């Protein structure tokens, strides 16, 4: 079973390629399931005055879902398409997020923390946000938000769980490293208690941190806690679809994972996989 549950396309403004190009590329790669999962429109900042090209306009959300559903029917029997969304967790906006998502027939929702307030910690244009910050305090705020996203009941999958490491910023002392590990363990325990899945996101291999999200030690603890895993390339270009997922499958299998989480109508089931 070959799957890729994390993809973005031109509507979000910082990716390229039409949805159907991703579908056709997925077929060429021999994917069994392809998840379409573009970004939730911005709801906590003014999109007209914020950084450009962050997410699809709110007016595009129904058109996105309609196109996903059309493609799902058009390619039925050729590739199993899943209608998803990477829906940012924004503390204090939980009800607005629920209301925005409620009208649509999702197969799955990825809960990702990109924003701490109005600071997108994953945006290369905003790395100056680290200036003057206590890195450990940023990590505390980040993992607190991840825990709240898991407990919110909004999502099916926790996206790129340790993406806070993306640009290489973080505590530099042994004590700081030890506290980060503690934050990670506590967050994993909350995710396990919530009963939702996590993704292994291969895109970190090409980022400054040069390792997948999450790191291997986190995957080991996730396995011990029984947290289901799914896979995503986080492709922002059809040519990048599936990138790094052979490595991801191999790592999961080596660590002892034998099943992957897949979704249909927000119902999860586990399927066997091979590296």
DAWO-V644134 format. One record per pair of residues at least 6 apart in sequence whose ideal C-beta (glycine too) atoms are under 8 Angstrom apart, sorted by the first residue. I is the first residue (numbers start at 1). J is the second residue. D is the distance in whole Angstrom. If there is no record, write none. Layout:
I;J;D
I;J;D
//
This chain:
1;32;5
1;33;7
1;260;7
1;262;8
1;271;5
1;272;7
1;273;5
2;29;7
2;30;6
2;31;5
2;32;5
2;33;8
2;242;8
2;245;8
3;31;7
3;32;6
3;33;4
3;34;8
3;35;7
3;230;7
3;231;6
3;260;6
3;262;6
4;26;7
4;31;6
4;33;8
4;34;6
4;35;7
4;231;7
4;232;6
4;233;5
4;235;7
4;241;6
4;242;5
4;245;6
5;33;8
5;35;4
5;37;7
5;82;7
5;84;7
5;108;7
5;110;8
5;157;7
5;199;7
5;230;5
5;231;6
5;232;5
5;262;8
5;263;8
6;35;7
6;37;5
6;86;7
6;110;7
6;159;7
6;199;6
6;201;6
6;203;8
6;231;8
6;232;3
6;233;6
6;234;5
6;235;8
7;22;6
7;34;7
7;35;7
7;36;6
7;37;6
7;38;8
7;232;8
7;233;7
7;234;8
7;235;5
7;241;7
8;14;8
8;15;4
8;37;7
8;38;5
8;39;7
8;86;8
8;234;7
8;235;7
8;236;5
9;15;5
9;16;8
9;17;5
9;18;6
9;19;5
9;21;8
9;22;6
9;36;8
9;38;6
10;16;6
10;17;6
10;18;6
11;38;6
11;56;4
11;60;5
11;64;6
12;38;5
12;39;5
12;53;8
12;54;8
12;55;5
12;56;5
13;52;7
13;53;3
13;54;6
13;55;7
13;56;7
14;53;5
14;54;7
14;236;7
15;38;8
15;235;8
15;236;4
15;237;7
16;236;7
16;237;5
16;238;8
17;237;6
17;238;4
19;36;6
19;67;6
19;68;7
19;71;6
20;71;6
21;238;4
22;34;7
22;36;7
22;235;7
22;238;5
22;241;6
23;34;6
23;71;6
23;75;6
23;79;7
23;81;7
24;238;8
25;238;4
25;239;7
25;241;5
26;34;4
26;79;6
26;241;6
26;242;8
27;75;7
27;78;6
27;79;5
29;241;6
29;242;5
31;79;6
31;241;8
31;242;7
32;79;7
32;80;6
33;79;7
33;80;5
33;81;8
33;82;6
33;262;6
34;79;6
34;80;7
34;81;6
34;82;7
34;241;8
35;81;8
35;82;4
35;84;5
35;107;7
35;108;7
35;232;7
35;263;8
36;68;5
36;71;8
36;81;7
36;82;7
36;83;6
36;84;6
37;84;4
37;85;6
37;86;5
37;108;8
37;110;6
37;232;8
38;55;8
38;56;6
38;64;6
38;85;7
38;86;7
39;54;7
39;55;4
39;56;6
39;85;8
39;86;5
39;88;7
40;55;6
40;61;8
40;85;6
40;86;7
40;87;4
40;88;5
40;97;7
40;100;7
40;101;8
41;47;7
41;55;5
41;56;6
41;57;6
41;58;4
41;60;7
41;61;6
41;100;8
42;50;7
42;54;6
42;55;5
43;58;8
43;90;7
43;93;6
43;96;6
43;97;7
43;100;7
44;90;5
44;92;8
44;93;5
44;115;7
44;118;7
45;118;5
47;54;7
47;55;8
47;57;7
47;58;8
50;118;7
51;120;7
51;123;7
51;125;6
51;126;7
54;120;7
54;123;8
56;64;6
61;100;7
61;104;8
62;104;8
65;83;7
65;104;5
65;105;8
68;81;7
68;83;4
69;83;6
69;105;7
71;81;6
72;81;4
72;82;8
72;83;6
75;81;6
82;107;4
82;108;6
82;262;8
82;263;6
82;264;7
83;104;8
83;105;7
83;106;6
83;107;5
84;106;6
84;107;6
84;108;5
84;109;7
84;110;7
84;263;8
85;101;7
85;106;6
85;109;6
85;110;7
86;110;4
86;112;5
86;159;6
87;97;6
87;101;6
87;109;5
87;110;7
87;111;6
87;112;8
87;154;7
87;155;7
88;97;8
88;112;6
88;113;7
88;114;6
88;115;6
89;97;8
89;111;5
89;112;7
89;113;5
89;145;6
89;146;8
89;148;7
89;149;4
89;152;7
89;154;7
89;155;7
90;97;7
90;115;6
91;145;6
91;148;6
94;152;6
94;154;7
97;154;6
98;154;6
101;109;7
101;154;7
105;265;7
106;266;6
107;263;5
107;264;6
107;265;6
107;266;7
108;156;4
108;157;6
108;263;4
108;266;6
109;154;7
109;155;5
109;156;5
109;157;7
109;266;7
110;155;7
110;156;7
110;157;5
110;158;8
110;159;4
110;199;7
110;232;8
111;149;4
111;150;7
111;152;7
111;154;6
111;155;3
111;156;8
111;157;7
111;158;6
111;159;6
111;196;8
112;149;8
112;158;8
112;159;3
112;160;6
112;163;7
113;142;6
113;145;5
113;146;5
113;149;6
113;163;8
114;120;5
114;121;7
114;122;5
114;123;8
114;163;8
115;121;8
116;138;7
116;141;5
116;142;6
116;145;7
119;126;6
119;129;5
120;126;5
121;129;7
121;138;7
121;142;7
121;163;8
121;164;6
121;166;8
122;163;6
122;166;6
124;167;7
127;167;5
127;169;8
130;138;7
130;167;8
130;169;5
135;169;6
135;170;5
135;171;5
135;172;8
135;176;7
136;171;5
136;176;5
136;179;6
136;180;7
138;164;7
138;169;8
139;164;6
139;170;6
139;171;7
139;179;8
139;180;6
139;183;6
140;183;7
142;164;4
143;164;8
143;183;4
143;184;7
143;186;7
143;187;5
146;158;7
146;161;6
146;187;5
146;191;8
147;186;7
147;187;5
147;190;4
147;191;8
149;155;6
149;158;7
150;158;6
150;187;8
150;190;5
150;191;5
150;194;4
150;196;6
151;190;6
151;194;6
153;194;8
155;196;6
156;196;6
156;197;6
156;263;6
156;266;6
156;268;7
157;196;7
157;197;5
157;198;7
157;199;5
157;230;6
157;261;8
157;263;8
158;191;6
158;196;6
158;197;7
158;198;5
158;199;7
159;199;6
159;201;7
159;232;8
160;199;7
160;201;4
160;203;7
160;204;7
160;213;4
160;214;8
160;234;7
161;187;7
161;191;8
161;198;6
161;199;8
161;213;6
161;214;4
161;218;7
162;184;7
162;213;6
162;214;4
162;215;6
162;218;6
163;201;8
163;204;8
163;213;5
164;170;7
165;204;8
165;209;5
165;213;8
165;215;8
166;204;7
166;207;5
166;208;7
166;209;6
166;213;8
167;207;8
167;208;5
167;209;7
168;208;5
168;209;6
170;176;7
170;180;7
171;177;6
171;179;7
171;180;6
181;217;8
184;214;8
184;217;8
184;218;6
184;221;8
185;221;6
188;218;7
188;221;5
188;222;6
188;225;6
188;227;7
189;225;7
191;198;6
191;222;8
191;225;8
191;227;6
192;222;8
192;225;4
192;226;6
192;227;5
197;227;7
197;228;4
197;229;7
197;230;6
197;261;4
197;268;6
198;214;7
198;222;6
198;227;6
198;228;7
198;229;6
198;230;8
199;213;8
199;229;7
199;230;5
199;231;7
199;232;5
200;212;6
200;213;8
200;214;7
200;219;7
200;229;6
200;230;7
200;231;6
200;232;7
200;248;5
200;251;8
200;252;6
201;212;6
201;213;4
201;232;5
201;233;8
201;234;5
202;212;5
202;231;7
202;232;7
202;233;5
202;234;7
202;243;6
202;244;3
202;245;6
202;247;7
202;248;5
203;212;8
203;213;7
203;232;8
203;233;6
203;234;4
203;235;8
203;243;8
203;244;7
204;210;7
204;211;5
204;212;5
204;213;5
205;211;7
205;212;6
205;244;5
205;247;7
206;243;8
206;244;8
212;244;7
212;247;8
212;248;6
212;251;7
214;222;8
216;251;7
216;255;7
219;229;8
219;251;7
219;252;7
219;255;6
219;257;8
220;255;6
222;229;7
223;255;6
223;256;6
223;257;6
228;259;8
228;260;8
228;261;4
228;268;7
228;270;6
229;252;6
229;257;6
229;260;6
229;261;6
230;260;6
230;261;4
230;262;7
230;263;8
231;245;6
231;248;6
231;249;7
231;252;8
231;260;6
233;240;6
233;241;6
233;242;5
233;243;5
233;244;6
233;245;6
235;241;5
235;242;7
235;243;6
246;275;8
249;273;6
249;274;7
249;275;5
250;275;4
252;260;8
252;273;8
252;275;8
253;273;7
253;274;7
253;275;4
254;275;7
258;272;6
258;273;7
259;270;4
259;271;6
259;272;6
259;273;7
260;270;7
260;271;6
260;273;5
261;268;5
261;269;8
261;270;6
262;268;7
262;269;6
262;270;8
262;271;6
263;269;8
//
